[in-house]
């Protein structure tokens, strides 16, 4: 789409964006006040309206290629397409639960009444770990009364989910329309609460896995109406990670954390040791999350214990060894990136985004007027994901459709028509944390945020703004990446700009002082290389200062490490297709696992 202002005689400012006021070509000559700019125009959409004479319309026009008759362009627009899942086949050999199995469940505090209500069954099933059929207990996953998945457990703790079936919370139908709900780490814990009369209980389907993408389809209908959500994860390290991710997605203001007391790892263990009334008391005593205020050590004791047990861990990395040794990222941090114009700052931010999304599934939200219009930005991301130039000669329609669907569910673009206040951007980002589970917010660049200093001291204003971004990162467990331009740099003897530091960013030294990560992107035009300087890493276990050298791949916008003067091997592979294959293999392997990975050992079950 292009915008033809000249067609309507409108003189629009060049290189600007957003809403602007200009002289109206229809009534300006007749106006007594020649200084009055009465025509409001939107430089992104092409809409215009004169507040004096009513002259209005839209200057946007389709490009010639948009007018061509192309069958694929007439198809329905890309939306998030829900996968076609396999349904569990009817099991003719299922029988009622045997006496031995009932006795085992009874020893764990679970009655036959609860097993019947939660549709637990028993029967033969082929188990890959045994390379043959074995007797199993079956935790059946229903949605709207229809069987959609089953988890099988053998007596010696081999587990399997139905391959290709939908991953969803166990017992999801239990919580539809309830004011409260309990969410546990495993089916046995869900059965334990059900046994106590709390039928409003669900379990995550895949143990203490912090990837909660499957929640996206169930948040609005099953969780948005909850006044209180009780989180009943285990007390080990993985359980703590799961708890924190659930809090982030549901919102701390309505979450309570169930604690089981000394010597109890989970709900079923507490039920066995102390009985139903005691487990119900754990729910009644569950404390609210302290969003802000004064804390004692007991408020973060589980996280401290996990840190003591495993030590400070390196953060997530982008997969380039020369950069990874200098910098690894984690959430709850503020990363500031700078560099002179045309150095590749935005491109390197996209490199970080594409690689963290592929490697860890992190979802991104962008406020990036620097990359406007949105379709231009999306085309650059598509090149990085596919390894191919964005045109129909290099990219097949199948690849194009596939990557569009991926972007639809993993990248979100904050692009208000007029409200560029930082609070407005953060409010939209907060929504995306809850609804879409974003892990990173990119603001590119700082100087496109609306200036709200109102003539106040610039240094203090920037300090408060950076505090606001840091507070948002910590409260919502995200990484905030802020790109900020430096002041005009002096040129060296070769006529090239000097390499800036974070202290050179226009406005305040606080850009260095308040950053957790500080990165400078510098294009060396003489050597045809890109120098990435890590100027600050606040916590030493996350990295150190230094420089990583790269070459820029013109085919797809990727960066390739340039080490020891050896020309890089250009990476033109399709990262997305490789990742899809890897995830399919991972999903297959995840459907076959040992119970010991998720539960403490106990006596062998009789089924």
C-alpha positions as CSV (number, residue, x, y, z in Angstrom):
1,X,0.0,0.0,0.0
2,X,1.2,3.5,-0.8
3,X,-0.2,6.9,0.2
4,X,-0.7,9.5,-2.6
5,X,-1.0,12.8,-0.8
6,X,-0.2,14.7,-4.0
7,X,-3.5,13.4,-5.6
8,X,-5.4,15.5,-3.1
9,X,-3.1,18.5,-3.0
10,X,-2.0,17.7,0.5
11,X,1.6,18.7,1.5
12,X,2.5,16.0,4.1
13,X,5.8,16.2,6.0
14,X,8.5,13.8,4.9
15,X,10.0,11.1,7.1
16,X,7.4,11.5,9.9
17,X,4.7,9.3,11.3
18,X,1.6,9.4,13.4
19,X,-1.1,12.1,13.3
20,X,-0.1,15.6,12.0
21,X,-1.8,18.8,11.2
22,X,-1.2,20.6,7.8
23,X,-2.9,23.3,5.7
24,X,-6.1,22.2,4.0
25,X,-5.8,22.6,0.2
26,X,-9.6,23.2,0.0
27,X,-10.1,26.1,2.3
28,X,-6.7,27.5,3.2
29,X,-6.8,30.2,0.6
30,X,-10.2,31.4,1.9
31,X,-9.2,31.4,5.5
32,X,-8.6,34.7,7.3
33,X,-6.2,33.0,9.7
34,X,-3.5,31.7,7.2
35,X,-1.6,30.2,10.1
36,X,-4.3,27.7,11.0
37,X,-3.5,24.1,10.1
38,X,-7.0,22.7,10.1
39,X,-6.4,19.4,8.2
40,X,-5.6,16.4,10.4
41,X,-3.8,13.6,8.5
42,X,-2.6,10.1,9.6
43,X,0.7,9.4,8.0
44,X,0.3,5.6,8.4
45,X,-3.2,5.1,7.2
46,X,-3.6,8.0,4.8
47,X,-6.8,9.2,6.4
48,X,-7.5,13.0,6.5
49,X,-10.1,15.3,7.8
50,X,-10.4,19.1,7.8
51,X,-12.0,20.5,11.0
52,X,-13.0,23.7,9.3
53,X,-14.5,22.8,5.9
54,X,-15.1,19.0,6.3
55,X,-12.7,18.0,3.5
56,X,-12.0,14.3,4.2
57,X,-11.0,11.0,2.7
58,X,-8.2,8.5,2.5
59,X,-5.1,8.9,0.3
60,X,-4.0,5.2,0.6
61,X,-3.8,3.4,-2.7
62,X,-3.0,-0.2,-3.5
63,X,0.3,-1.0,-5.2
64,X,0.1,-2.4,-8.7
65,X,1.1,-5.8,-7.5
66,X,-1.7,-5.7,-4.9
67,X,-4.3,-5.3,-7.7
68,X,-3.1,-8.4,-9.6
69,X,-5.4,-11.4,-9.7
70,X,-3.5,-13.9,-7.6
71,X,-5.4,-16.9,-6.3
72,X,-3.4,-17.1,-3.1
73,X,-4.0,-13.5,-2.3
74,X,-7.8,-14.1,-2.4
75,X,-7.6,-16.7,0.3
76,X,-8.7,-16.0,3.8
77,X,-6.2,-13.9,5.8
78,X,-3.7,-15.7,8.0
79,X,-5.0,-16.4,11.4
80,X,-3.7,-18.6,14.1
81,X,-4.8,-22.0,12.9
82,X,-5.5,-24.5,15.6
83,X,-3.7,-27.8,14.8
84,X,-5.7,-30.8,13.8
85,X,-5.2,-33.2,16.7
86,X,-5.5,-36.9,16.8
87,X,-8.2,-38.3,19.1
88,X,-7.5,-41.4,21.2
89,X,-8.8,-44.6,19.6
90,X,-11.6,-46.4,21.5
91,X,-10.0,-48.9,23.8
92,X,-12.0,-52.1,23.6
93,X,-9.8,-53.8,26.2
94,X,-10.6,-51.2,29.0
95,X,-12.2,-52.7,32.0
96,X,-13.2,-51.4,35.4
97,X,-10.3,-50.7,37.8
98,X,-9.1,-53.9,39.3
99,X,-9.1,-54.6,43.0
100,X,-5.3,-54.4,43.2
101,X,-5.2,-51.0,41.6
102,X,-8.1,-49.8,43.8
103,X,-6.1,-50.8,46.9
104,X,-3.0,-49.0,45.6
105,X,-5.0,-45.8,45.1
106,X,-6.6,-46.3,48.5
107,X,-3.1,-46.4,50.0
108,X,-2.5,-43.0,48.4
109,X,-5.7,-41.6,49.9
110,X,-7.8,-41.8,46.7
111,X,-11.2,-43.5,46.8
112,X,-13.0,-45.3,44.0
113,X,-15.6,-42.6,44.0
114,X,-13.0,-40.0,43.0
115,X,-11.5,-42.3,40.4
116,X,-14.9,-42.7,38.8
117,X,-15.7,-39.0,38.9
118,X,-12.4,-38.2,37.3
119,X,-12.8,-41.0,34.7
120,X,-9.7,-42.9,35.6
121,X,-9.6,-46.3,33.9
122,X,-7.4,-49.4,33.6
123,X,-6.5,-51.5,30.6
124,X,-3.8,-52.9,28.3
125,X,-1.8,-50.4,26.2
126,X,1.3,-50.7,23.9
127,X,4.1,-49.0,25.8
128,X,7.3,-48.2,23.8
129,X,9.5,-48.5,26.9
130,X,8.5,-52.2,27.1
131,X,8.2,-52.7,23.3
132,X,4.9,-54.4,23.9
133,X,1.5,-54.2,25.7
134,X,1.3,-53.7,29.4
135,X,-1.4,-53.1,31.9
136,X,-1.8,-49.4,32.6
137,X,-3.8,-47.0,34.7
138,X,-5.2,-44.3,32.3
139,X,-5.7,-40.6,33.2
140,X,-8.2,-39.5,30.6
141,X,-8.3,-35.9,29.4
142,X,-11.8,-34.7,28.5
143,X,-12.9,-31.3,27.0
144,X,-16.6,-30.5,26.7
145,X,-17.3,-34.2,27.6
146,X,-15.2,-35.5,24.7
147,X,-12.0,-37.7,25.2
148,X,-9.1,-35.8,23.6
149,X,-6.0,-37.3,25.3
150,X,-4.9,-40.0,27.7
151,X,-1.8,-40.4,29.9
152,X,-0.9,-44.1,30.5
153,X,1.0,-45.3,33.5
154,X,2.4,-48.7,34.1
155,X,3.1,-50.3,37.5
156,X,6.9,-49.6,37.2
157,X,6.4,-46.0,36.4
158,X,6.6,-45.8,32.6
159,X,4.4,-43.1,31.1
160,X,3.0,-42.2,27.7
161,X,0.7,-39.6,26.3
162,X,-1.2,-40.2,23.1
163,X,1.0,-39.1,20.2
164,X,-0.4,-36.2,18.2
165,X,-3.2,-35.6,20.6
166,X,-4.0,-32.2,22.1
167,X,-2.1,-31.0,25.2
168,X,-4.5,-29.4,27.6
169,X,-5.1,-29.2,31.4
170,X,-6.3,-32.4,33.0
171,X,-9.9,-32.0,34.3
172,X,-10.5,-28.7,32.4
173,X,-14.2,-29.3,32.4
174,X,-14.1,-29.2,36.2
175,X,-13.5,-25.4,36.4
176,X,-15.8,-24.0,33.7
177,X,-17.8,-21.2,35.4
178,X,-16.3,-21.5,38.8
179,X,-15.1,-18.5,40.8
180,X,-12.0,-20.3,42.0
181,X,-9.7,-23.1,40.8
182,X,-6.7,-25.0,41.9
183,X,-4.0,-25.9,39.4
184,X,-1.6,-28.7,40.3
185,X,1.6,-30.2,38.8
186,X,0.3,-33.7,38.3
187,X,-2.8,-35.9,38.0
188,X,-2.3,-37.5,41.4
189,X,-2.3,-34.1,43.1
190,X,-5.5,-33.2,41.2
191,X,-7.1,-36.4,42.5
192,X,-6.0,-35.5,46.0
193,X,-7.8,-32.2,46.0
194,X,-10.9,-33.7,44.3
195,X,-10.9,-36.3,47.1
196,X,-11.2,-33.5,49.7
197,X,-14.2,-32.0,47.9
198,X,-12.5,-29.4,45.8
199,X,-13.8,-30.4,42.4
200,X,-12.6,-27.1,40.9
201,X,-9.2,-28.6,40.2
202,X,-7.0,-29.1,37.1
203,X,-3.5,-30.3,36.5
204,X,-0.9,-29.2,34.0
205,X,-0.5,-32.0,31.5
206,X,3.3,-32.2,31.2
207,X,4.7,-31.9,34.7
208,X,6.9,-29.0,35.8
209,X,7.4,-27.6,32.3
210,X,7.4,-23.8,32.1
211,X,6.1,-23.8,28.5
212,X,2.4,-23.0,28.9
213,X,1.6,-22.4,25.3
214,X,-1.3,-24.8,25.6
215,X,-3.0,-22.4,28.0
216,X,-3.6,-19.9,25.2
217,X,-6.7,-21.7,24.0
218,X,-8.2,-21.9,27.5
219,X,-7.4,-18.6,29.2
220,X,-10.5,-16.7,28.0
221,X,-13.1,-19.3,28.6
222,X,-11.8,-21.1,31.7
223,X,-9.4,-18.8,33.6
224,X,-10.4,-15.1,32.9
225,X,-13.4,-15.3,35.2
226,X,-11.5,-16.7,38.2
227,X,-11.4,-14.5,41.2
228,X,-8.8,-16.7,42.9
229,X,-6.4,-19.2,41.4
230,X,-4.6,-21.5,43.8
231,X,-1.2,-22.7,42.5
232,X,-0.3,-26.1,43.9
233,X,3.0,-27.0,42.3
234,X,5.7,-29.1,43.9
235,X,8.3,-27.6,46.2
236,X,11.4,-28.7,44.1
237,X,13.3,-26.5,41.7
238,X,11.1,-27.4,38.7
239,X,8.0,-26.8,40.7
240,X,9.2,-23.3,41.6
241,X,9.8,-22.4,38.0
242,X,6.3,-23.7,37.1
243,X,4.8,-21.6,39.9
244,X,6.5,-18.4,38.8
245,X,5.4,-18.9,35.2
246,X,1.8,-19.6,36.2
247,X,1.8,-16.4,38.4
248,X,3.1,-14.4,35.4
249,X,0.4,-15.7,33.1
250,X,-2.5,-15.4,35.6
251,X,-1.5,-12.3,37.4
252,X,-0.1,-12.1,40.9
253,X,-3.1,-10.1,42.2
254,X,-5.4,-13.1,42.0
255,X,-3.0,-16.0,42.8
256,X,-2.4,-17.8,46.1
257,X,0.3,-20.3,46.7
258,X,-0.5,-23.6,48.5
259,X,2.2,-24.7,50.9
260,X,2.4,-28.2,52.3
261,X,4.6,-27.9,55.3
262,X,7.9,-29.5,56.2
263,X,8.4,-33.0,54.8
264,X,5.8,-32.8,52.1
265,X,6.7,-32.3,48.5
266,X,3.2,-32.3,47.0
267,X,-0.5,-32.5,47.7
268,X,-0.8,-36.3,47.6
269,X,2.1,-36.7,50.0
270,X,0.3,-34.3,52.4
271,X,-3.0,-36.1,52.0
272,X,-1.4,-39.4,52.9
273,X,0.4,-38.1,56.0
274,X,-2.2,-35.7,57.4
275,X,-5.5,-36.4,55.8
276,X,-8.2,-34.4,54.1
277,X,-8.9,-31.7,56.6
278,X,-5.3,-30.8,56.8
279,X,-5.0,-30.5,53.0
280,X,-8.1,-28.3,53.0
281,X,-6.5,-26.2,55.6
282,X,-3.5,-25.8,53.3
283,X,-5.9,-24.2,50.8
284,X,-7.5,-21.9,53.5
285,X,-4.1,-20.8,54.7
286,X,-2.6,-20.2,51.2
287,X,-1.2,-16.7,51.3
288,X,-1.7,-14.0,48.7
289,X,1.2,-13.0,46.5
290,X,2.9,-9.9,47.8
291,X,3.0,-7.6,44.7
292,X,4.8,-4.9,46.5
293,X,5.8,-4.0,50.0
294,X,7.9,-5.6,52.7
295,X,9.1,-9.2,52.5
296,X,10.7,-11.7,54.8
297,X,12.9,-14.5,53.7
298,X,10.1,-17.0,54.0
299,X,8.3,-15.2,51.1
300,X,11.1,-16.3,48.7
301,X,12.5,-19.2,50.5
302,X,11.8,-21.8,47.8
303,X,13.5,-19.7,45.2
304,X,16.5,-19.2,47.5
305,X,16.7,-22.9,48.2
306,X,16.7,-23.6,44.4
307,X,19.5,-21.1,44.0
308,X,21.5,-22.7,46.8
309,X,21.1,-26.1,45.3
310,X,22.0,-25.3,41.7
311,X,23.9,-22.0,42.0
312,X,23.7,-19.0,39.7
313,X,22.9,-20.1,36.2
314,X,23.9,-18.6,32.9
315,X,21.0,-17.0,31.1
316,X,19.6,-17.8,27.6
317,X,21.9,-17.4,24.7
318,X,21.4,-16.7,21.0
319,X,23.6,-19.5,19.7
320,X,26.6,-17.5,18.4
321,X,29.5,-18.6,20.5
322,X,31.5,-15.4,20.2
323,X,28.6,-13.4,21.6
324,X,27.3,-16.0,24.0
325,X,30.6,-16.0,26.0
326,X,30.0,-12.3,26.6
327,X,26.3,-12.1,27.2
328,X,23.4,-14.3,28.2
329,X,19.9,-12.9,28.8
330,X,17.4,-13.4,31.5
331,X,14.0,-11.9,32.2
332,X,13.3,-9.1,34.8
333,X,16.2,-7.1,33.2
334,X,16.6,-3.9,31.1
335,X,18.8,-4.2,28.0
336,X,19.8,-1.0,26.3
337,X,21.2,-1.1,22.8
338,X,22.8,1.9,20.9
339,X,24.9,2.7,17.9
340,X,25.4,5.4,15.3
341,X,22.8,5.6,12.5
342,X,22.8,2.8,9.9
343,X,24.9,0.6,12.1
344,X,22.4,-2.3,12.2
345,X,20.9,-1.8,15.7
346,X,17.4,-2.8,14.8
347,X,18.7,-5.7,12.7
348,X,20.7,-7.1,15.6
349,X,17.7,-6.7,17.9
350,X,15.7,-8.8,15.3
351,X,18.6,-11.3,15.3
352,X,18.3,-11.7,19.1
353,X,14.5,-12.0,18.8
354,X,14.5,-14.7,16.0
355,X,17.1,-16.8,17.7
356,X,15.6,-16.6,21.2
357,X,12.3,-17.5,19.7
358,X,13.6,-20.5,17.8
359,X,15.8,-21.7,20.7
360,X,13.5,-21.2,23.7
361,X,10.1,-20.3,22.3
362,X,10.2,-16.8,23.7
363,X,7.5,-14.6,22.4
364,X,8.1,-11.0,21.5
365,X,6.2,-7.7,21.5
366,X,7.5,-4.8,19.5
367,X,6.9,-1.1,19.8
368,X,9.0,-0.2,16.8
369,X,8.1,2.9,14.8
370,X,11.7,2.7,13.5
371,X,10.7,-0.4,11.5
372,X,7.4,1.0,10.2
373,X,5.3,0.1,8.3
374,X,4.6,-3.2,10.0
375,X,4.7,-5.2,6.8
376,X,8.3,-4.1,6.2
377,X,9.3,-5.2,9.7
378,X,7.5,-8.6,9.2
379,X,9.3,-9.1,5.9
380,X,12.7,-8.7,7.6
381,X,11.7,-11.2,10.3
382,X,10.5,-13.7,7.7
383,X,13.9,-13.5,6.0
384,X,15.7,-14.3,9.3
385,X,13.4,-17.3,10.0
386,X,13.5,-18.8,6.6
387,X,17.0,-17.9,5.5
388,X,15.7,-16.7,2.2
389,X,15.1,-13.3,0.6
390,X,11.6,-12.0,0.9
391,X,10.3,-12.4,-2.6
392,X,8.3,-15.1,-4.6
393,X,11.4,-16.1,-6.5
394,X,13.3,-17.3,-3.4
395,X,10.4,-18.2,-1.0
396,X,7.8,-20.8,-1.8
397,X,4.2,-20.1,-1.0
398,X,4.2,-23.1,1.5
399,X,7.2,-21.6,3.4
400,X,5.6,-18.2,3.3
401,X,2.3,-19.4,4.7
402,X,4.2,-21.5,7.4
403,X,6.3,-18.6,8.6
404,X,3.3,-16.2,8.6
405,X,1.4,-18.6,10.9
406,X,4.4,-18.7,13.2
407,X,4.7,-14.9,13.4
408,X,0.9,-14.7,14.1
409,X,1.4,-16.6,17.4
410,X,4.9,-15.5,18.4
411,X,5.4,-11.9,17.5
412,X,3.1,-9.0,18.4
413,X,3.3,-5.4,17.2
414,X,2.2,-2.5,19.4
415,X,1.4,0.3,17.0
416,X,-1.1,2.8,18.4
417,X,-2.4,5.5,16.0
418,X,-1.5,8.4,18.2
419,X,-0.8,7.5,21.9
420,X,2.9,7.0,22.2
421,X,3.1,7.5,25.9
422,X,5.2,4.9,27.7
423,X,2.3,4.0,30.0
424,X,0.1,3.3,27.0
425,X,2.8,1.0,25.5
426,X,3.3,-0.8,28.8
427,X,-0.5,-1.3,29.3
428,X,-0.7,-3.1,26.0
429,X,2.4,-5.1,26.8
430,X,0.9,-6.1,30.1
431,X,-2.1,-7.5,28.2
432,X,0.2,-9.5,25.9
433,X,2.0,-11.0,29.0
434,X,-1.3,-12.3,30.3
435,X,-3.0,-13.3,27.1
436,X,-0.1,-14.4,24.9
437,X,2.8,-15.1,27.4
438,X,5.3,-12.7,25.8
439,X,8.8,-12.8,27.4
440,X,10.4,-9.8,25.7
441,X,9.2,-6.2,25.1
442,X,11.2,-4.3,22.5
443,X,11.0,-0.5,22.4
444,X,12.8,0.8,19.2
445,X,13.7,3.6,19.6
446,X,13.5,5.6,22.8
447,X,13.1,9.0,21.1
448,X,9.8,7.9,19.5
449,X,8.1,7.6,22.9
450,X,6.1,10.7,23.6
451,X,8.1,13.3,25.5
452,X,6.3,13.7,28.8
453,X,9.0,15.7,30.5
454,X,6.9,18.9,30.3
455,X,10.0,21.1,30.5
456,X,11.3,19.3,33.6
457,X,14.9,18.3,34.2
458,X,15.8,15.8,31.3
459,X,18.1,13.7,33.4
460,X,15.5,13.2,36.1
461,X,12.8,12.5,33.5
462,X,14.9,9.8,31.8
463,X,15.8,8.3,35.2
464,X,12.1,7.9,36.1
465,X,11.3,6.5,32.6
466,X,14.1,3.9,32.9
467,X,12.9,3.0,36.4
468,X,9.4,2.5,35.0
469,X,10.7,0.1,32.4
470,X,12.8,-1.8,34.9
471,X,9.9,-2.1,37.3
472,X,7.7,-3.4,34.5
473,X,10.3,-6.0,33.6
474,X,10.5,-7.2,37.2
475,X,6.8,-7.2,37.9
476,X,5.9,-9.1,34.7
477,X,9.0,-11.3,34.4
478,X,10.0,-10.0,31.0
479,X,13.2,-8.8,29.3
480,X,12.8,-5.2,28.1
481,X,15.1,-4.2,25.2
482,X,15.3,-0.4,24.7
483,X,17.1,1.0,21.6
484,X,18.4,4.6,22.1
485,X,20.3,6.7,19.6
486,X,23.6,8.4,20.7
487,X,24.4,12.0,20.2
488,X,26.2,12.9,17.0
489,X,29.7,11.3,17.2
490,X,33.0,12.8,16.2
491,X,34.7,11.2,13.1
492,X,38.0,9.5,13.2
493,X,41.0,10.0,10.8
494,X,39.3,7.7,8.2
495,X,36.2,9.8,8.2
496,X,34.1,7.2,10.1
497,X,32.1,7.9,13.3
498,X,33.8,7.0,16.5
499,X,32.4,4.0,18.4
500,X,29.8,5.3,20.9
501,X,29.4,4.2,24.5
502,X,26.2,4.1,26.6
503,X,27.3,7.4,28.1
504,X,27.0,8.9,24.6
505,X,23.2,8.3,24.4
506,X,21.5,11.6,24.2
507,X,20.0,12.9,27.4
508,X,21.5,11.2,30.4
509,X,24.3,9.0,31.8
510,X,21.4,7.0,33.4
511,X,21.2,5.0,30.1
512,X,24.4,3.3,31.3
513,X,23.9,3.5,35.0
514,X,20.4,1.9,35.1
515,X,21.0,-0.8,32.4
516,X,21.4,-4.5,33.3
517,X,22.8,-5.1,29.8
518,X,24.5,-2.5,27.6
519,X,25.2,-3.3,24.0
520,X,26.7,-1.2,21.2
521,X,26.3,-2.1,17.6
522,X,29.0,-0.7,15.3
523,X,29.4,-1.2,11.6
524,X,33.0,-1.1,10.4
525,X,32.5,0.0,6.8
526,X,36.2,-0.2,6.0
527,X,36.5,-3.9,7.1
528,X,32.9,-4.7,6.1
529,X,32.2,-6.2,9.5
530,X,29.8,-5.5,12.4
531,X,31.3,-5.1,15.8
532,X,29.0,-6.0,18.8
533,X,30.4,-4.5,22.0
534,X,29.0,-5.7,25.3
535,X,29.7,-2.7,27.4
536,X,27.8,-3.7,30.5
537,X,26.6,-6.9,32.2
538,X,25.4,-6.1,35.6
539,X,25.6,-9.7,37.0
540,X,28.9,-11.5,36.3
541,X,27.2,-14.9,36.0
542,X,25.4,-13.6,32.9
543,X,28.5,-12.5,31.0
544,X,31.3,-10.0,30.7
545,X,32.4,-7.0,28.7
546,X,34.0,-7.6,25.3
547,X,33.6,-7.5,21.6
548,X,32.1,-10.1,19.2
549,X,32.8,-9.7,15.4
550,X,30.2,-10.6,12.8
551,X,29.6,-10.4,9.1
552,X,26.2,-9.4,7.8
553,X,24.4,-11.8,5.4
554,X,22.8,-9.7,2.7
555,X,20.6,-12.7,1.6
556,X,18.5,-12.9,4.8
557,X,19.7,-10.2,7.3
558,X,21.4,-12.8,9.6
559,X,24.7,-12.3,11.4
560,X,27.4,-14.8,11.1
561,X,30.4,-14.9,13.5
562,X,33.7,-13.7,12.0
563,X,36.4,-15.4,14.0
564,X,40.2,-15.3,13.4
565,X,39.8,-13.7,10.0
566,X,38.2,-16.8,8.6
567,X,35.3,-16.1,6.2
568,X,32.1,-17.3,7.8
569,X,30.0,-20.2,6.5
570,X,26.8,-18.3,5.5
571,X,23.7,-19.8,7.2
572,X,20.8,-19.8,4.6
573,X,18.9,-22.7,6.2
574,X,15.3,-22.5,7.2
575,X,15.4,-22.2,11.0
576,X,11.7,-22.5,11.3
577,X,11.4,-25.8,9.4
578,X,14.4,-27.2,11.3
579,X,12.8,-26.3,14.6
580,X,9.4,-27.8,13.7
581,X,11.1,-31.1,12.9
582,X,13.0,-30.9,16.2
583,X,9.8,-30.2,18.2
584,X,8.0,-33.0,16.5
585,X,10.7,-35.4,17.6
586,X,10.8,-33.8,21.1
587,X,7.0,-34.2,21.4
588,X,7.3,-37.8,20.4
589,X,10.0,-38.4,23.0
590,X,8.1,-36.4,25.6
591,X,5.1,-38.7,25.2
592,X,7.3,-41.6,26.5
593,X,8.9,-40.9,29.8
594,X,9.7,-42.3,33.2
595,X,7.6,-41.4,36.2
596,X,10.8,-40.9,38.2
597,X,11.4,-37.6,36.3
598,X,8.3,-36.2,37.9
599,X,7.6,-38.0,41.2
600,X,9.6,-39.3,44.2
601,X,10.1,-43.0,44.1
602,X,7.6,-45.2,45.9
603,X,6.7,-48.8,46.0
604,X,5.9,-50.5,42.7
605,X,2.2,-50.2,41.8
606,X,0.2,-53.4,41.4
607,X,-1.3,-52.5,38.0
